Amino acid sequence: MNRPQTADRRRQKMHYAFLCLLLAVYSLPVVAQNITHGPVMGAVTSSSCKVYLRTVSPAQVSVTCHPYAVSNNFHIRFGETTTQSDNSVVIQLTDLNPDTKYILKVEVNGKYDTTKGSFKTFPAEGVKGDFSFVTGSCQETENMKVFEAMPKNDPYFLMHTGDFTYPDYMIARNYAATQEGIDSSYRRRYNEKVMKQMLYNVPIDYIYDDDDYVGASAGRYCTNDLVSKREHGKITYTMPADTFPPLWRSNVIKGYADYFPHYDLPDTSEGIFHSFKFGNSEFFVIDRNSCKDHPDGDVFKYNAKRHRWYFAPDSSIALFGKKQMDWLKTAIKNSDADWKFIVSGVPLNGACEKLIQAGVKIQKLHYKEWYGFHLASGFGHYWAGFPYERNDFLNFVKQNNIKNIVVISGDTHHCVMDDGTNAGFPEMNASGLSVSTTELAKYIKLIGNGFGLYRFKRIWNQGGIGITTKECKNGFGKVRIVGSDYVELSIVDEDNKTISSFKVPFQK
């Protein structure tokens, strides 16, 4: 016979249940939200990875990772964020297995953070397979659809070729004058919506370009611009070169070293150029900003009698500089990789000289806010504007019989490709990740055809956005490395639609 429970007995049972619940709660890991930026993974190799983190306030942090399929094989590394480092830290994970997906968790002051990540280590050096990565540059608008499309291609990493936001105008022209300016530029980069989510699971390597360095087309000492105006029916151009304190340059280099999870940098007094290996490929990432020691206008000469500008570069000026080129020559000559990727913030395509010469020819033209000489000056600060340095490298490659070089570049706000017939090397210029217009290639083609100045296929012969298609959407590049058979270069738009694609066959 069941007896009715007394009030005291009911209270005892409720108290016991509450204690059990409390014990269960305290036995679970404590979880909080203390990470403001990151985790961002970079400098990935076949056995290691660096992780960038920023916390709400100074803290002790630890990063734990384990293989996706083996949860009890932990790798733990510790670090500390401080006020002096803007509450940021870069932690390196080592002793990892090659070509393995890892799950990453972070503890801040002993509490697991709600933000998690994952990454895949690179294949072992020399291993051949079917591997892909994505690439692109230039992001300054709210349209971030490309970062939803990129992960669908299962990339090992994103190779970012610059203008990773535009701090020289989004913050201030002199943002690099102070530590706070440098700090805020990286907080902005790592807080890009949609991209921020992608970087939780896709590692990144990065070389800054002009607008995320110091100033537009900047070099070691000065920023550059073309000033055009029409007065009394005449068009005039000036190319001022505003100098800036050397501290700006050193601050930008130091900021990259402190706040980006980067590969080893051979010489930070010269720039942030570097290299890394990925399976049977090796990447040589070159810095076009830090070393240049002259204004852009030096590649042009003004004839006062004729009132015209001419393209007249000489052997004394260079884009990448002797120290960096010596490093590149030695490194690429000694490389035993099947594929050798040169990564640049700007096009290396020498056929772009046709655009420089065309701009000189139509320099007197003016339409609304566009002036003919803009075409010349715009492409004059790419490698085509420095033929002595460029030809010296081409000759070096030929003399040393270096084969299977592929170029990845950015900056232009268009996405186009060439199989090497015009460019010198097969090149994919993938730009316009998030910009207001990606119609440059379309307009350049129209200008060439309209004035009979050049044929676009004699510059970029493998199509692209605005060339292969009428629509000009944001886009990115996808690179697929298939053993020692071929490299496939593809331009993909923000809807993950392949716009153009071609294969670079391996040369034995």
C-alpha positions as CSV (number, residue, x, y, z in Angstrom):
1,M,0.0,0.0,0.0
2,N,1.5,3.4,-1.1
3,R,1.5,6.1,1.6
4,P,1.1,9.7,0.7
5,Q,4.5,11.6,0.8
6,T,4.9,14.1,3.5
7,A,6.0,17.6,2.8
8,D,9.4,17.0,4.4
9,R,10.0,14.0,2.2
10,R,9.1,15.9,-0.9
11,R,11.5,18.7,0.1
12,Q,14.3,16.2,0.6
13,K,13.8,14.7,-2.8
14,M,13.8,18.1,-4.5
15,H,17.0,19.1,-2.6
16,Y,18.7,15.8,-3.7
17,A,17.7,16.4,-7.3
18,F,19.0,20.0,-7.2
19,L,22.4,18.8,-5.8
20,C,22.6,16.2,-8.6
21,L,21.9,18.9,-11.2
22,L,24.5,21.2,-9.7
23,L,27.1,18.4,-9.7
24,A,26.4,17.7,-13.3
25,V,26.7,21.3,-14.3
26,Y,30.0,21.7,-12.5
27,S,31.4,18.5,-14.1
28,L,31.0,20.1,-17.6
29,P,33.8,22.3,-19.1
30,V,33.3,25.9,-18.3
31,V,32.6,27.8,-21.6
32,A,32.8,31.6,-22.2
33,Q,33.3,34.1,-24.9
34,N,36.6,35.8,-24.4
35,I,38.1,35.8,-27.9
36,T,37.4,39.0,-30.0
37,H,39.4,38.1,-33.1
38,G,40.5,34.7,-34.5
39,P,41.4,32.0,-34.4
40,V,43.1,32.7,-37.7
41,M,45.4,29.9,-38.9
42,G,48.5,30.5,-41.0
43,A,52.1,29.4,-41.8
44,V,50.7,25.9,-42.2
45,T,53.2,23.1,-43.1
46,S,53.0,19.4,-43.2
47,S,53.7,19.3,-39.4
48,S,52.9,22.7,-38.0
49,C,50.5,25.6,-37.9
50,K,50.4,29.1,-36.3
51,V,47.3,30.5,-34.7
52,Y,46.5,34.1,-34.2
53,L,44.1,35.1,-31.3
54,R,43.0,38.3,-29.7
55,T,41.2,38.3,-26.3
56,V,38.9,40.8,-24.5
57,S,41.7,41.6,-22.0
58,P,45.1,40.4,-21.1
59,A,44.9,36.6,-20.5
60,Q,46.6,33.3,-20.3
61,V,45.6,31.2,-23.3
62,S,46.1,27.7,-24.6
63,V,45.4,26.2,-27.9
64,T,44.4,22.5,-28.1
65,C,44.0,20.6,-31.3
66,H,43.4,16.9,-32.2
67,P,42.9,15.0,-35.4
68,Y,39.3,15.0,-36.6
69,A,39.0,11.3,-36.3
70,V,41.1,10.8,-33.1
71,S,39.8,12.9,-30.3
72,N,42.2,11.6,-27.6
73,N,45.4,12.6,-29.4
74,F,45.8,16.2,-28.1
75,H,48.4,18.8,-29.0
76,I,48.5,21.7,-26.5
77,R,50.5,25.0,-26.7
78,F,50.3,27.9,-24.3
79,G,50.6,31.7,-24.7
80,E,49.8,35.0,-23.2
81,T,48.1,38.1,-24.5
82,T,49.2,41.5,-23.1
83,T,48.2,45.1,-23.4
84,Q,51.4,45.9,-25.3
85,S,50.4,43.4,-28.0
86,D,46.8,44.7,-28.3
87,N,45.7,41.5,-26.3
88,S,47.0,39.4,-29.3
89,V,49.2,36.4,-29.5
90,V,50.4,34.0,-32.2
91,I,50.9,30.4,-31.0
92,Q,52.6,27.7,-33.0
93,L,51.4,24.1,-33.0
94,T,54.1,21.5,-33.9
95,D,54.5,17.7,-34.2
96,L,51.4,17.4,-36.3
97,N,50.7,14.7,-38.9
98,P,50.8,15.6,-42.6
99,D,47.6,16.0,-44.7
100,T,45.4,15.7,-41.6
101,K,42.3,17.6,-40.6
102,Y,42.6,19.0,-37.0
103,I,39.9,20.4,-34.7
104,L,41.0,23.4,-32.7
105,K,39.8,24.7,-29.3
106,V,41.0,27.6,-27.2
107,E,41.1,28.1,-23.4
108,V,41.2,31.6,-22.0
109,N,42.2,31.8,-18.3
110,G,41.2,28.2,-17.9
111,K,37.8,28.5,-19.6
112,Y,37.0,27.0,-23.0
113,D,36.0,29.7,-25.5
114,T,32.8,29.2,-27.6
115,T,34.8,30.0,-30.7
116,K,36.4,27.0,-32.4
117,G,38.3,26.2,-35.6
118,S,39.7,23.6,-37.8
119,F,42.5,23.3,-40.4
120,K,44.2,20.8,-42.6
121,T,47.9,20.3,-42.5
122,F,49.7,20.4,-45.8
123,P,50.8,17.2,-47.6
124,A,54.3,16.1,-46.9
125,E,57.0,17.9,-48.9
126,G,57.3,16.3,-52.4
127,V,54.1,14.3,-52.1
128,K,52.1,14.4,-55.3
129,G,48.3,14.4,-55.3
130,D,45.2,16.4,-56.2
131,F,45.4,19.6,-54.1
132,S,43.5,22.9,-54.4
133,F,43.8,26.4,-52.9
134,V,42.0,29.7,-53.6
135,T,43.4,33.2,-54.1
136,G,42.3,36.8,-54.5
137,S,42.8,40.4,-53.5
138,C,41.0,43.7,-52.9
139,Q,38.1,43.9,-50.4
140,E,36.5,47.1,-49.4
141,T,32.7,46.7,-49.8
142,E,29.9,45.0,-47.9
143,N,29.5,42.3,-50.6
144,M,31.3,39.2,-49.1
145,K,29.7,36.5,-51.2
146,V,33.1,35.2,-52.3
147,F,33.8,34.0,-48.8
148,E,30.7,31.8,-48.9
149,A,31.8,30.4,-52.3
150,M,35.5,29.7,-51.5
151,P,35.0,26.9,-48.9
152,K,32.8,25.0,-51.3
153,N,36.0,24.3,-53.3
154,D,37.6,22.5,-50.4
155,P,40.8,24.6,-50.4
156,Y,43.8,23.9,-48.3
157,F,44.4,27.6,-47.8
158,L,43.6,31.1,-49.1
159,M,46.5,33.0,-50.8
160,H,45.6,36.6,-50.2
161,T,47.5,38.9,-52.6
162,G,46.8,42.2,-50.9
163,D,44.5,45.2,-50.2
164,F,43.1,43.1,-47.3
165,T,40.9,46.1,-46.5
166,Y,42.1,49.6,-47.3
167,P,43.5,51.1,-44.0
168,D,45.1,54.0,-45.9
169,Y,41.6,55.5,-46.4
170,M,39.3,53.4,-44.2
171,I,41.4,54.5,-41.1
172,A,43.6,57.4,-42.2
173,R,46.4,58.0,-44.7
174,N,48.9,58.2,-41.8
175,Y,47.4,55.2,-39.9
176,A,50.9,53.5,-39.9
177,A,52.4,56.4,-37.9
178,T,51.2,55.0,-34.6
179,Q,50.9,51.6,-32.9
180,E,47.2,52.1,-32.4
181,G,46.8,52.6,-36.2
182,I,48.6,49.3,-36.9
183,D,46.6,47.6,-34.2
184,S,43.2,48.8,-35.6
185,S,44.2,47.8,-39.1
186,Y,44.5,44.1,-38.0
187,R,41.4,44.3,-35.9
188,R,39.5,45.4,-39.0
189,R,41.0,42.7,-41.2
190,Y,40.2,39.9,-38.8
191,N,36.6,41.3,-38.3
192,E,35.5,41.2,-41.9
193,K,32.0,39.6,-41.8
194,V,31.6,36.2,-43.6
195,M,35.4,36.1,-44.2
196,K,35.8,35.9,-40.4
197,Q,33.7,32.8,-40.4
198,M,35.6,31.3,-43.3
199,L,39.0,31.9,-41.6
200,Y,37.9,29.7,-38.6
201,N,38.3,26.7,-41.0
202,V,40.5,27.9,-43.9
203,P,44.2,28.9,-43.3
204,I,45.6,32.0,-44.9
205,D,48.8,33.4,-46.3
206,Y,49.1,37.0,-47.1
207,I,51.3,39.6,-48.8
208,Y,50.2,43.3,-48.5
209,D,49.8,45.5,-51.5
210,D,49.6,49.3,-51.8
211,D,46.5,50.3,-49.9
212,D,47.1,48.0,-47.0
213,Y,50.8,49.0,-46.9
214,V,51.2,52.8,-46.5
215,G,49.6,54.5,-49.4
216,A,48.6,54.0,-53.0
217,S,51.5,52.7,-55.1
218,A,53.8,53.6,-52.2
219,G,57.5,52.6,-52.1
220,R,60.2,52.9,-49.4
221,Y,59.9,56.6,-49.1
222,C,56.9,58.1,-50.8
223,T,53.3,57.7,-51.9
224,N,52.2,58.4,-55.4
225,D,49.3,59.6,-57.4
226,L,48.4,61.1,-60.8
227,V,46.7,64.5,-60.7
228,S,44.7,65.2,-63.8
229,K,42.7,68.4,-64.6
230,R,41.2,70.2,-67.5
231,E,41.6,74.0,-67.7
232,H,40.8,76.3,-70.6
233,G,40.4,73.3,-72.9
234,K,43.8,71.8,-72.1
235,I,44.5,68.7,-70.1
236,T,47.4,68.7,-67.7
237,Y,48.9,65.9,-65.6
238,T,51.3,66.1,-62.6
239,M,52.7,63.1,-60.7
240,P,53.6,64.3,-57.2
241,A,55.5,62.1,-54.8
242,D,54.7,62.8,-51.2
243,T,57.4,61.5,-48.9
244,F,56.5,59.8,-45.6
245,P,58.5,59.1,-42.5
246,P,60.5,55.8,-42.6
247,L,58.7,54.9,-39.3
248,W,55.5,54.2,-41.3
249,R,57.2,51.6,-43.4
250,S,58.9,49.9,-40.4
251,N,55.7,49.9,-38.4
252,V,53.8,48.2,-41.2
253,I,56.5,45.5,-41.5
254,K,56.5,45.0,-37.7
255,G,52.7,44.9,-37.6
256,Y,52.8,42.0,-40.1
257,A,55.5,40.2,-38.1
258,D,53.5,40.7,-34.8
259,Y,49.9,40.2,-35.9
260,F,49.9,37.8,-38.8
261,P,50.6,34.1,-38.5
262,H,53.3,34.2,-41.1
263,Y,56.0,32.0,-42.5
264,D,59.6,32.8,-41.7
265,L,60.7,36.2,-43.2
266,P,64.2,36.2,-44.6
267,D,64.9,39.9,-44.1
268,T,62.4,42.2,-42.4
269,S,64.6,45.2,-43.1
270,E,63.8,44.7,-46.8
271,G,60.2,43.6,-46.6
272,I,57.9,40.6,-45.9
273,F,58.8,38.4,-48.9
274,H,59.0,34.7,-48.0
275,S,58.5,31.1,-49.3
276,F,56.8,27.9,-48.2
277,K,56.3,24.4,-49.5
278,F,53.0,22.6,-50.3
279,G,53.3,19.0,-51.4
280,N,55.2,19.0,-54.7
281,S,55.0,22.8,-55.0
282,E,56.9,25.7,-53.6
283,F,55.7,29.3,-53.3
284,F,57.8,32.4,-53.5
285,V,55.8,35.4,-52.2
286,I,57.3,38.7,-53.2
287,D,56.8,42.2,-51.8
288,R,56.4,45.0,-54.3
289,N,56.0,47.8,-51.8
290,S,58.7,47.7,-49.1
291,C,61.8,47.9,-51.4
292,K,60.8,50.3,-54.2
293,D,62.9,53.4,-53.6
294,H,61.6,55.8,-56.3
295,P,58.3,57.5,-57.3
296,D,56.1,55.9,-59.9
297,G,56.6,59.0,-62.1
298,D,60.2,58.1,-62.7
299,V,59.2,55.6,-65.4
300,F,57.7,58.5,-67.4
301,K,59.5,61.6,-68.9
302,Y,57.8,64.9,-69.8
303,N,58.7,66.7,-73.0
304,A,57.9,70.4,-72.3
305,K,58.3,71.4,-76.0
306,R,55.7,68.8,-77.1
307,H,53.6,69.0,-73.9
308,R,53.5,65.2,-73.7
309,W,54.5,62.5,-71.3
310,Y,56.5,59.5,-72.6
311,F,57.1,56.0,-71.2
312,A,60.9,56.0,-70.7
313,P,62.1,53.7,-67.9
314,D,65.8,53.2,-67.4
315,S,67.9,50.5,-65.8
316,S,68.5,52.4,-62.5
317,I,64.9,51.8,-61.2
318,A,63.3,48.6,-60.0
319,L,60.1,47.4,-58.5
320,F,61.3,44.6,-56.3
321,G,64.9,45.7,-55.7
322,K,68.2,43.9,-55.9
323,K,68.3,42.2,-52.5
324,Q,64.8,40.7,-53.0
325,M,65.5,39.6,-56.6
326,D,68.8,38.0,-55.5
327,W,66.8,36.1,-52.9
328,L,64.2,35.0,-55.4
329,K,66.8,33.9,-58.0
330,T,68.7,31.8,-55.5
331,A,65.6,30.3,-53.9
332,I,63.8,29.4,-57.2
333,K,67.0,28.0,-58.7
334,N,67.6,25.8,-55.7
335,S,64.1,24.6,-55.5
336,D,63.5,20.9,-56.2
337,A,59.7,21.3,-56.3
338,D,57.8,20.2,-59.4
339,W,55.8,23.4,-59.5
340,K,57.1,26.9,-58.6
341,F,54.5,29.5,-57.8
342,I,55.6,33.2,-57.8
343,V,53.0,35.2,-55.8
344,S,52.9,39.0,-56.3
345,G,50.6,41.8,-55.2
346,V,50.6,43.1,-58.8
347,P,50.7,41.6,-62.3
348,L,54.0,40.4,-63.6
349,N,52.7,40.1,-67.1
350,G,55.1,42.0,-69.4
351,A,52.4,42.4,-72.1
352,C,50.8,45.0,-69.9
353,E,53.3,47.4,-71.5
354,K,50.9,47.6,-74.4
355,L,48.4,49.3,-72.0
356,I,51.1,51.7,-70.8
357,Q,52.0,52.7,-74.4
358,A,48.3,52.9,-75.3
359,G,47.7,55.3,-72.4
360,V,50.6,57.5,-73.6
361,K,49.0,57.7,-77.0
362,I,45.6,58.7,-75.8
363,Q,46.8,60.9,-72.9
364,K,44.9,63.9,-74.3
365,L,41.6,62.2,-74.1
366,H,39.1,63.0,-71.3
367,Y,35.7,61.5,-70.5
368,K,33.9,62.6,-67.3
369,E,36.3,61.6,-64.5
370,W,38.5,59.4,-66.8
371,Y,41.7,60.7,-68.4
372,G,43.6,58.8,-71.1
373,F,46.9,59.0,-69.2
374,H,45.3,57.0,-66.3
375,L,45.7,53.9,-68.4
376,A,49.5,54.5,-68.7
377,S,50.1,55.5,-65.1
378,G,47.9,52.8,-63.6
379,F,49.8,50.0,-65.4
380,G,53.1,51.8,-65.1
381,H,53.5,50.7,-61.5
382,Y,53.2,47.0,-62.4
383,W,56.2,44.9,-63.5
384,A,55.6,45.9,-67.1
385,G,56.7,49.4,-66.1
386,F,60.1,48.0,-65.0
387,P,61.4,46.1,-68.1
388,Y,65.0,46.0,-67.1
389,E,64.4,44.2,-63.9
390,R,61.8,42.0,-65.4
391,N,63.9,41.0,-68.4
392,D,66.8,40.3,-66.2
393,F,64.8,37.8,-64.3
394,L,63.4,36.2,-67.5
395,N,66.9,35.8,-68.8
396,F,68.0,34.2,-65.5
397,V,65.2,31.7,-65.7
398,K,66.0,30.9,-69.3
399,Q,69.8,30.6,-68.7
400,N,69.2,28.2,-65.7
401,N,66.5,26.2,-67.5
402,I,64.0,26.7,-64.7
403,K,60.7,25.2,-65.7
404,N,57.1,25.0,-64.5
405,I,56.8,28.5,-63.0
406,V,53.2,29.8,-62.5
407,V,52.3,33.3,-61.4
408,I,49.5,34.4,-59.0
409,S,48.9,38.1,-58.8
410,G,46.3,40.7,-57.6
411,D,45.6,44.5,-57.3
412,T,43.8,45.2,-60.5
413,H,40.1,44.7,-59.5
414,H,39.7,42.3,-62.4
415,C,40.1,38.6,-62.9
416,V,42.0,37.5,-66.0
417,M,44.5,34.8,-67.1
418,D,47.2,34.1,-69.7
419,D,48.8,30.8,-70.6
420,G,52.3,32.5,-70.8
421,T,52.2,33.3,-74.5
422,N,51.9,37.0,-73.6
423,A,52.7,37.2,-69.9
424,G,56.1,35.3,-70.0
425,F,54.8,32.8,-67.5
426,P,51.3,31.3,-67.1
427,E,49.6,33.9,-64.9
428,M,46.3,34.2,-63.1
429,N,45.5,37.8,-62.0
430,A,42.7,37.2,-59.5
431,S,41.4,40.4,-58.0
432,G,38.1,42.0,-56.9
433,L,37.1,39.9,-53.9
434,S,34.8,42.6,-52.6
435,V,34.9,45.8,-54.7
436,S,32.4,48.2,-56.2
437,T,33.3,47.2,-59.8
438,T,35.1,44.5,-61.5
439,E,34.6,45.8,-65.1
440,L,38.2,46.9,-65.7
441,A,39.0,44.1,-68.2
442,K,35.8,44.8,-70.1
443,Y,36.6,48.5,-70.4
444,I,40.3,47.8,-71.3
445,K,39.1,45.5,-74.1
446,L,36.7,48.2,-75.4
447,I,39.4,50.9,-75.3
448,G,41.8,48.7,-77.3
449,N,39.2,47.8,-79.9
450,G,37.7,51.3,-80.1
451,F,41.0,53.0,-80.8
452,G,42.8,50.2,-82.6
453,L,45.5,50.3,-79.9
454,Y,45.9,46.6,-79.1
455,R,44.1,43.3,-78.9
456,F,43.2,42.1,-75.5
457,K,44.0,38.5,-76.4
458,R,47.6,39.7,-76.9
459,I,47.7,40.6,-73.2
460,W,45.5,38.1,-71.4
461,N,44.4,35.2,-73.7
462,Q,42.5,32.8,-71.3
463,G,39.5,34.9,-70.5
464,G,38.0,36.1,-67.3
465,I,35.3,38.2,-65.7
466,G,34.0,40.7,-68.2
467,I,35.8,38.9,-71.0
468,T,34.3,35.4,-71.0
469,T,31.0,36.8,-69.6
470,K,28.9,39.9,-69.9
471,E,28.3,40.1,-66.1
472,C,31.1,41.6,-64.0
473,K,30.7,40.1,-60.5
474,N,33.2,39.8,-57.7
475,G,35.3,36.7,-58.0
476,F,38.4,34.8,-57.0
477,G,40.9,32.3,-58.4
478,K,41.1,28.6,-57.8
479,V,44.3,26.6,-58.4
480,R,44.3,22.9,-58.6
481,I,47.6,21.0,-58.6
482,V,47.4,17.6,-60.1
483,G,50.6,15.7,-59.4
484,S,53.3,16.4,-61.9
485,D,50.7,16.3,-64.7
486,Y,49.2,19.8,-64.7
487,V,48.1,22.8,-62.8
488,E,44.5,24.0,-63.5
489,L,43.9,27.7,-63.2
490,S,40.2,28.8,-62.9
491,I,38.4,32.2,-62.4
492,V,35.3,31.7,-60.2
493,D,32.7,34.3,-59.6
494,E,30.9,35.1,-56.3
495,D,28.2,32.6,-57.1
496,N,30.8,29.8,-57.3
497,K,30.4,29.6,-61.1
498,T,33.6,28.9,-63.0
499,I,34.0,31.7,-65.6
500,S,37.1,30.5,-67.3
501,S,39.7,27.7,-66.8
502,F,42.8,26.2,-68.5
503,K,45.5,23.7,-67.7
504,V,49.2,24.3,-67.5
505,P,50.9,21.1,-68.6
506,F,54.0,19.9,-66.7
507,Q,57.3,20.4,-68.6
508,K,59.9,17.7,-68.1
